Structure formats: C-alpha cells, structure tokens
Amino acid sequence: MSSAPIPISCSRPSSAKTNRNQGLWEETAIAEPGQPRLEGDHRTGVAIIGGGYCGLSAALHLAETGLAPILLEAERSGWGASGRNGGQVIAGVKLDPSEMIAKFGRERGLALHRFTAGTADLVFSLIERFQIRCEAHRDGWIQAGYAPRSKTAITRRAAELREQGENVELLGKEKMAELTGTTYYGLGLLDRRSGMVQPYSYARGLAGAAIASGACLFGNSRVTSLTREGSGWRLRTADGTVAAKQVLLATNAYLADLWPALKTAMIPVTSYQISTDSLPATLAKKILPAGLPVSDLMQLGIYFRLDDAGRFIAGGRGSLTERERPDLFDRIRHHACTLYPALASVPFPYRWGGKLALTLDHLPRLVTLEPGLHAAYGCNGRGVALLTLMGKLAAARIGGEQQDTLPIAALPPAHYPLHGLRLPAMVVISNIRALRRIFARD
C-alpha cells in the first residue's frame, strides 16, 4: 500500500535554529483538524487523557460504537511520541513465539503471538478506510544484525515466524547489501507484514477520523488533576472540567505526575532523530535502494529510512535524563556515515527527540488501576502499530468486553520496586552495550 508524496514546501533551517521539540515530522505533516481548548464544565461517559495514537484510536473506536468520548490533549494531537518516532510500522512485539510460550504456556503464548502479529494490519486498514494522507508504504521492514549474537537471534526469529505462517524472509549478506545499499550488516530479517508512515500525519489523520466519527477532541487542555467523584471521575484543566464515568490514561511516557503510582510501571527513555534535506538523485539511488526502513538488532539501537521527499532520517538512543545531549545526536550521525560514507558531506539540519516507555518484559499493558480508571502503556519502541491496537483494545474493555478475549489486557500490571535506580542502571548497561558493539562486530 502506498500513497503519493504530499507536496509541501519546506524551508531548510540551520542546525543552530532547529526546533528540536518540533522536528521534521511536524514541519511536513498534513494540517491538523481543529481542536478547541476546553472551557467550562462537561459530562461524558468516557474521558481520554492523551492525544497520541492510543488515545486517538480509542476515541475513534468508541465513537464508532455511538459514544461521544471527550479527549483532552495537553498540546496538540500527535505532539508527543506519536509525532516524534521513526514512523516504522512494525508488526508484533519484541518477544519471539517461543519466548511467549515459555512465559505463558503454549496455548496462551501462541494466542498472544497471533493477536499481536496483526497490529500493522489495523494501522494500514485505518489509513485506507479513512484515506489518511501519511506517506503510507507497506513493502516491508528490515531487522538487521552484524554481531554473532544478533545474527543467531535473527536466524531463530525468522525460523519461528515462518513456522507460524508469517510473511518473513531471512536475508544473507549479499541480499542485505542489495536492499540496503550498505555492506555493514551480515544478516537480516525482511518482514513483509510491516511498513512505514509519516508519523505525525498519521496521528493527525486519526484525529480527523475520530472527530468525524463523533468524538470530542480538545487541544491545549492539560489535565492538572484527576480525582474520584462519586462513582466516576473529575478531570480538571486550567479553564474547564470534565465529569466522566470512565477514564483512559493514554499518555504513555508523558504521564508526568498525573497518577504517580503509574510512574513505577514503566521506564521512560528518550529517542533522538536527525534528518537530511532531500538527497541528490545520484546519492538517493545508492542509499536504501529498496526504500525499506531498517532497524538494527540492538536495544534502542539505530534505525533509519527515507521519506517520500528523499530525506534520510536516522534515530537512536537519546539522553537518559531530561537534559539534552548534543553528543548523542552526533553519535547517530557518525553511525549513519559509517553505514553510508557518502553522507559525511551531507548536512543534517533537523534534530529532535521524544520519549517512549519500556517494560522489562518487552510487553505492553492495558490495566485497570481503579474502578473506571484504565491505562495503556509500554510499547517498547513499537508504538505506531501497538498503540493503535491498544487504543482499540481500551475501547473494547471500556465497552464491557470480557478480559479473557483481550490477550494483552490479561497481562498483570508492570511494577518495578527499585524504579528510582533505573537511571544509573541504564547508564551502566548502555555503556556496556556500547563497548560490546565496538568489539563484537565481525
């Protein structure tokens, strides 16, 4: 599935003037639908906090059942991770079928695999149904490896997914070079179930679809407090309130202090991205000639792609604190130039970052925190597809569907008692992995 490029004229910012809170995606996205600021007092059956993929998907699916949910977004729909990710629509979760079987038993493990294997189907079906102009392509996604351990993992994963009937292919070194334009990787997995989108345009398209279906979306309406009121909930913003029977927290890593107990259920990390302007035609033919997005098999490792305008976009691990780390942007560029030496002379004028939420078992959660209060979180870098599905699941749970028919919803809440130690631990782990990466390459 492909869509024609969106004709947008963009001025090229200098590196010094780049708005790192905005980035390429917002500058080139389709127009956002109107979303007024919440004012006055409102009542609804369902209130949603967070206007990313999860919240927008939940609003859309609830509206299609005849409800009129109210969604409150602190900034604008897609402003958070939904407008700052790499736009890779990756099917499934990070666990292999054998790992899910080991964790949950054969019957439930395979049911969970089959359920999550269809996440990309939902994304592309919504794009087609609502004619969302988001540079959608479903030609595949490559998971690349170069170290012996990553090659072993990819080989095992390809065999397991093929055994489950999934449309994947193991790629040798020559085929990897042919498809990616670099000889850096010795092995890869081509997953034809997956693809890519312009992530901010996709978020705005979901917002438009939700509004058209009957949902009420409010922007610039940060929820400052969430309190129980009788059998329901009261949400307050600077200029208004919402009384709701049920509430969905769909903020993921952007939770802040709204529900402190939930903060220990996820580990927020930052991902940075950089982008060139449109590459010269002669160079564009040599970089990613097959036009497929790539992620290398390292936790929070580099990922890269081209957009429809021929820009090269790469991302990787960002700062583990709230402080911006310019050296990590430079590290991503250095790795990109290692893959493609011709990029060494090409400017990367765009730099931006966003937060994502990890869980230690690599599985997302849809949980009920208190009666009528639900939360979805923890997509571990696969949020485009998974959070879209999580929103649909949340709508089903709020609508009364039984938990045992929602495999992800049956998972227990994540909780990390030593959550406060996550930062020093992740710094140590990150440095160890960086050293292994240097010494493990073939």
N, C-alpha and C positions, 0 to 999 in steps of 0.2 A: 504494500500500500504506500503510495507516495502522493505528496501534494506539491504543487508548483511553488517556487520561491515567492515570498511576499516582497513586492517591490517597495523597499523602504530606503530613503536617502539618509545616510548617517554621516555626521561629521566625525573626523578622527581626533580623539582627544590626545593630548600629550600624556606621557606617563605621570608627570607631576600633577596633572589636573584630573586624572581618572577618579571618578567617584566609585570607590571600592565597595560602597554599600549598594550600588546600583548594578554596575557591570554591563556586559554586552547584552544579556538577555532582555533586560527591561528596555534598553535603548532600541531594540529591534522588534519588540513584541507587538502583537496586534493591539488595537485600542481596548482599554478596559471598559466594561459596562458600568453605567452609573451606579454608585453605591453611596447613598447619603449617610451623613453622620447620625447616630442615634440621638434622638431628643424626645423627652417626655417619657411617660410610663406605658409599657406594653405588656401584653399577656400572650402566651403561646403554649402549645403542647410540648414543643421541643425547642431548646435553645442550643446553638452550637458555638463554641468559642474557638476561633481559628479559621482563617480563610485560605488554607493550603489545600492540597489535593484531597486529604482525608475529609476535612470539613466541607469542602465544596461537593465532593462525591456523596457524602451523607445528606447534605441539603438537597441535592438533585434527586436522589433515590427516595428520600422522604416525601418530597414534593410530588413525585410521580405516583405516590400512594394516596394523594389527596390531602396530605397535611400541608401546613404553611409554616415550616420551621423558620426561626429567626437566627441568622448567623451574624456574629459580631467579630470583626477583624480589627486588630489594633492599628494597622496601617492600611494596606490595600490588598486585595486578593492576590495571592502569589508572592507577596513581598518577602516572606521568609525563605525557607529551604526550597519551596516549590518553584521559586523564580531564580534560584541560585545554584541549582545542581547541574550535572553534566548532560541532562536530557537523555540519558540512556535508559531505555525501557527494557529492563531485564526480567525475564520470566523466572518464577520460582524464588526460593530462598537460598541462603548460602549453604545449608546442610544438604548433603547427598542423601539419596533414598536409604542407603544402608545406615547412615547416621540417625535418620529419623526412626528407622525400625529399631535400632539399638536403644533409642531414648523412649519410644512409646509402644514398642511391640509391633509385630508385622502388620496386623490389620489397620491399626490406627496410624502407624507411621506411613504406610503406603497411601492411606486416605488423605493424610495431610500433604503428602507429596503431590498427589493428583490435584488436590484443591489449589495449592499454590502455583502449580505448573501453568495454570490458566490466567495468571494475573495480567500478562500482556494482552491476552485476548480481550479482557474488559476495556483496557485503555484504547486499543485501536477500534473496538466496536463503538465506543462512545464518540471517538473522533469522527468516525464515518456517519454515525446516526445524527449527530448534531453539526456536521460539516464544519468542524473546528479547523481553522487555518493555522497550523502549527508545524509546518515542515515535517510532516509525519512520514517516516520510512520504516517499513518492516522487511528489511532484507537480511537481518541477522545482526549478531553481536559476537565479538571475539574475546574470549578469555585467553590471555597469553601467558606463557611461562618460559623462563630461561634457566633457572636453577634446578638441579636434580629433584629436589623435593617437590617443587611446583609442577614439574613435568610428570612425576609419579601421580600427584593428586589429579591433574587434568586427565591423564590416561584412565585412571579409575573412574572419574566422574563421567567421562564420555561413555565408558562401557556400561555404567549403571543407568544412565539416562536412556541410552539406546535400548537397554533391556526393558525399560518401562515404556518403550514406544515413542520416546521424544525425538523430535527432528533436530538432531545434533550430529556433528561430524568432527572426527579427530584430524587435526591438520599437522603435517610434518613441517620441517624447517623450510623446504622449498616452497610449499604451498603458502606458508605464513609470509614468506618474503614476497610472493606474488600478490597476495591480497593486501598486505600492509605497507609494502614499499620499504621495509627495513629488514635487515638480516639479524637484528639483535635477538629475536626470540627463536628458540629451537623447537617449540611445540605450541599448539593452541587448540582451543575448542570453539568451533563455529556453531552457535546456537541460532537456528533459523526461526525460533519462536519469538525472538526479541527484535528490538529495533531502536529508534531514537525519535525525539521530537524537539521542537523549540520549547523548553520547559515553561517559560513564562507565558507564552502564547497558549499553551495547553491549559494552564491554570486559569487564564482569563476566559478561555473558551468554556471551561467547566462552569465558571461563574455566570457567564451569559446563559448557558443551558439551564442552570439552577433557577435563575431569575425567570426565564421564560416558562419554566415548569411550575412556578408558583411560590418559590422560596423568597424570603425577605432578607436581603444582604445589606449590612451596614458596614461602611469603612470608617477609618479614623475613629474607632469606637472601642478603645482599650477597656477591657473589663478590669475594674480595680478591686472588686470584692465579689465573692461567691459565697452566699450563706443560705442555710436551710430556713425555709419559711413555711411552717405547717407541714404538709405532705409534699411540698415542692421546693423550689429554689428561687432565690432572688439574685439577679446579676445587676451590678451597678457599673455605670460608666461615668465619665465626667459630666454628661448632660442628660442622662436618662437611666431608666431601669427596665429590666425585663423579668416578669414572673413566669416561671416555666415549670411544668410538671416533671420534665426530664431534661438533663443537660449532657452534652457530649464535649469533653475536653479533647480538642483536636489540634493542640499547639505543638505536640511532639517536643523537640528540643528547645522551643521558645516558650516554655511554660512559665519562666520567671518564678515569682513567689505566690502565684495564684492558688496553688494547692501544694503546700510544702511537703507533705508526705509522699507525693508522687515523684518528687525530685530524686529520691534514692532508688527509684525503679528503673532509671536509665542513666547512661553515661553520655553527656553531650560532648561532641567533638566538632572541630571546625575543618571544613574542606575549602581549599583555595583553588581558584582557577585563573588562567591567563588566556589571552587570545590575540592573534594577529588581526590585521585587516585582511581583506580578500587577497589571497595569494596570487602572484602572477600565474598565468595559464601554464607556462612551461614548468613551473615548480609544482603547481597543484596536481599535475599528472603523475608526479613521482611520489607524492605523499598520500598514503591511504588510497591507492588507485581504485580499490573496490568500493570505496565510500562507506566502509563499515566502522562503527565505533569499536574501540578496543579498551579493555581493562587488563592490567597485568595482575597476576595472582599473588598479590601481597596485600595484607590488611591495610586499608587506606593507602594503597599504592597508587601509581599514576594511572590516569585514564585519559583518553584523547579521542578526538573526532574532527570532522569537518562539518560546517553548517552549509546551508544551501547557497550562501554567497561565497563559499570557498575560503572561509576563515578557518584557521587551525586553532582548536581550543583544547587545552590540556588542564588537568586538575590533579590534585594530590593532597596529602595531609597538610593541614594548616596549624595554627597555633593551638596549644593545649590550654591556653589561658585566654582571657578576654583581650590581652594585649596583642596588637597586630605584629606579625613577624615578617618584615620585608625579605629577609634571607630565605624564607621558605618559598615565597614566590619565585625567587631567583633559582632555588633548587629545582622547582618544577621546570623552569625554562632550561636549565642545564640538562635535565634528563631528556626533555624534548629534543634538544640539539644533539644529544648522544644518539637518540633514535634516528634523527634526520639532520645530519650535519649541515645541510643547505639552509636550515632555519637559523643558523648562527648569525647571519647578516640581516635577518628579518626582524623588525620591531614588534614587540608585544605591547601595544598601548593600553590594553584592557587588563585590569586586575580586580578581582572581587572575591568574596568569601561568604560562606553561610554555615549554619550549624545543623548537624544531624545527630540522631540519638542511637546509641548502641545498646544492645543487651548482650550479656556474656555468652548466652547460648545461641546467639545469632537469629533468634526468632522474635517476631513482632508480638504485641499483646493487644487484646481488646478485653478490658476488665471493667467490672462494676465496683467502684470504690465505696459507694454507699447507695442505698435505695434511690434510684432515679438519677444517679451520677455515674457516668461512664467515661472511660478514657481509652484512646488508641495511641500507640507509640512504638518506637523501637524497630525501624525498618532497616537499620544497618547498611545504609548506602544504596538500598534498592527501592527508594521511596516512590518513584514515579508510578511504578506498577503496583507495589504493595499497598501504598497509602490510598490509592484509588480503590483497591479492593477493600481495605479496612473501612473506608467510608461506607461502602455498600453494606458490609457486614454490620457496622454500627447501626445503620438504618434498619436492618433486619432485626437486630436484637432489640432496639427501641420499639420496634413494631410488634414485638412479642414472640418472635421465632425462638424455638427452644435451643438451648445452648449446644446440645449434642449434635445438632445439624450444622453447627458453625465450628469447624475444626480448630481454627485459630482462637476463637472465643473460649474454647475449653481449656486453654493453657492457663496455669496459675500465674498470678501477678509476679513480675520480676521484683526482687528486692535485694539490695546489696548493703549489709550492715556496716561494712567498712568503706562506705561510699566516699567519705571525706579523704581517704587515702588514694583515690583514683588518680589524681593528677601526678603525684610523684611516681606512682607505679607505672603510669602510662608513659611518662618521660623516660624512665629506665628501659621499659620494654621497647619503646620506639627507637632508642639509641642502639639497643642490642640488635634489633632487626635491621637497622641501617648498616651495622657492621657486617652482619651475615650476608646482606645483599651485596656488599662490596666483595666479600671473599668467596661467595658461593657461585658466582657466575662462571659458566663453562668457558 
